[in-house]
């Protein structure tokens, strides 16, 4: 009987320790750590459509998300193995997109979606969002890779990826100057060290960032581009493994 009681107590302690670890890790199980692919971007960029495609393998009608979509999914490696991951689509509304910071500590890679047809009209908020992501402590500490998806490239007014990259670099350079001036006024050296993006005394270029950052032209409407997209995302997220 004593042996039975001891076994019960041991199992109970193991169970309690497991539950405690989940809470200490912010409600995420240890297996989920650094295993999340985060889909970020502004409203109407195509984030939720990308989520449903990666999650279910098909396009479905979507609407502006007010809460994050999250669930397990798999990507196929170059060796033909299915790699289990967690996928999250964070709302792009300006009052809700701050939630991205809750997921970056467990993020393996970021898919930042841009509407290629409205870049010029939305360049400032796009640049601000991307700047916040790239200067976030979790992104900096773990050099989280970012794949910038230039979506809706099937449309006539779509801007090419290279032009989007150049436009973003120009806008982030302006934003960086504004942020640096603000930090100089506060005299917060620690914040300035973390927040400065790129090389000092040089125009901003994405290649100056230690994180792996790539631009990809895509479309979820164009059949050929959509089919290729999953493999391209797998190549980026799994680093060719």
N, C-alpha and C positions, 0 to 999 in steps of 0.2 A: 504493500500500500504506500509506504514511504517513497518508493521509487516512482510510483505513479504521480504522487504529489510534486516530486522534484521535477519530473518531466513537464507537468502542467505549468509550474512556475517558470521554468526556462522558456517555454513557448510563449507565455504571457509577456515575459521581459523582452523577448525578441520582437514581438508584435508592437509593444509600446515604443521600443527604440526605432522601429521602422516608421511608425506614425510620426514620432517626434522629428525624425530626419526630414520628412516631407514638409512639415511646418517650418522647420528651420531653413529650408531651401526655398521658401516663398511659395509653398503649395505645389511645387513641381517635384516629381519623383527624381531620384538620382539619375535614372536612365535618360531623362529628358534634358539633362544639363548639356549645354552647347550643342544641342541637336535640333534646334528650331531654325526653319527657313522663314524669315519675316518678309512679308510683302508690304511695302510702304509706298506712299505717294499721295498726291492730292486727289480730291474727289473727281470722278468722271475720267480718270486716267485709264481705267480698265483693270484695276486691282482685283475686284471681286470676280470678274470674268476669268482672270488668270487663276484665281484660287479655285473656282469650280472646275476649270479645265484640268488643273494639276490634281485635284482631289478626285474627280469623277470621270475624267477622260472625255468630257463633252461640254459644250457651251449651253448654259441655261440663262433665262431672263433674269437680270439682276436689278437691284435698285440701290440707292445710296445707303451704305451701311452705317448704323448708329452704334453698333457693338462689334467687337472683333469676331471674325470667323476663325475657328481653330479646330484642327483635327489631325490624326496621323495620316501619313502618305508615304509612298516609296518612290525612290529614283533608282534607275538601273545603272550600275557601274559599267565601265569598259570591259570588265570581266564577265558581264552578264548576270551579276549578282544583284538582287533587290536590296537596297539599303533603306531600313526604316528610319523615318524622320518625322518631325512635327512641323506642320504648316500653319502659319497664322497670317490673317489679313487684317491689318489695323485700319480703323476708319480714317478717311482722309480729310474729314471736316476739320476746319481750323480750331474748333473748340474741343476736338476729341483726339486729334492726332498725337497729342502729348503722350498717349498711352504706349507709344513705341518704346519709351524708356523702360517700361516694365519688362519688355521682352529681350532687349539687347543683351542683358547679362547671360542669357541662355541661347543666344543666337549663333548659329554656325555661319550663315550667310544672309545678306540682305538683297532682296529683289526690289529695286526702286523703279516704279513704273511712271513714265512720263507720256502725256498725250502729245505726240509729235506735231499735231496740227494747231495747238494752242500755246506752244512754248513761249513765243514772243509776248503774248498777253499775260502769261502767268510766270514769267521768268523770276520775278522777285520772290514770291512765296516758294517756288520750287527750290531756288538757291538757298533760301533761309532754312528750309526743311533739311536739305542735303547737308548744309553746313552744321546744323545741330546734330545730325546723325554722325558725321565724321569727327566731330569734336567731343562727342559723348565719351565719358571715361571708359565705358566698356568697349567701345569701338577702338579707342586708342590703345588700351591695355592689351587687347587680344587681336589687334589688327584684323578686325572682321572684314572679310571681302564684300564688295558691293558691286552688283551687276545692275547697270542702269539700262532698263528696257525702254527703248524709244518705240512706243506702241502706236497702233493705228497707221502703220506705214503703208497700208494699202490705199490710203486716201491721197488725192491729188495735192492737197496743201501740206502734206507731211514734210517736215524738215529732216534733212539727212543727219545721221548720228554725229558725223564730224562737225557739222555746223552747230548742233545742239551742244556738243562738248565745248566748243569754242565760246559760244554764248554763255554757257554756265560758268566757264572759267573767268570770263570778264566780269560777270555779275558777282561771283564769289569774291573776286579780288576787291571789288567795291565794298562788299559786305565786310570783308576782312579788315579793311581800313577803318570802317565805321566801328567795328567791334574793338579794334586795337586802341582807337582814340578814346572810346568809352572806358576801357580798362585802365588806360593811362591816367584818366581823371580820377578813378577810384583808388589807384595806387595798389591794386591787388596783384602782386607779382605772381603768386601761386596760380591764380585764375588765368593770368595772361599766358603762363607757360603751357597750360592745358589747352586753352582756347585758340591759340594761334595755329593757323592751318597753312602748311607749306613752308617755303623758305622765306626768311626775312630778307627785305630789300630786293626781292624778285617778284615779278608778276606771277600770280597764282597759276599753277598747272596741276592737273590731277596726278601727273607722274611724280610730283613732289611729295605726294602723300604715301606713307609706308604701306597702307592697305592696298590690296589688289583691287583696282577699279577698272571695269570694262564697260563699253557701250555696245549695245546690240539693237539693230533695227528689227522690229517684229510686228506681227499683226495676228490677232486671234480670229480675224474674219477670213483672211487668206489661208486656204487649206494647206498649201505647201509650207508656208512660214509657221503655221500653227503646229503641224506635225513635227517640224524640225526643232521647234522651241523646247520641247521637253528634253530632248537629247542635249541641246545646248546648255540648258539650265543644269542638267545632271553633270555635264562636263565641268561647269564652273563650280558648282557646289561641292562636288566630290573631288575636285582638283585633278581630274583625269584618271582617277583610280578605278 
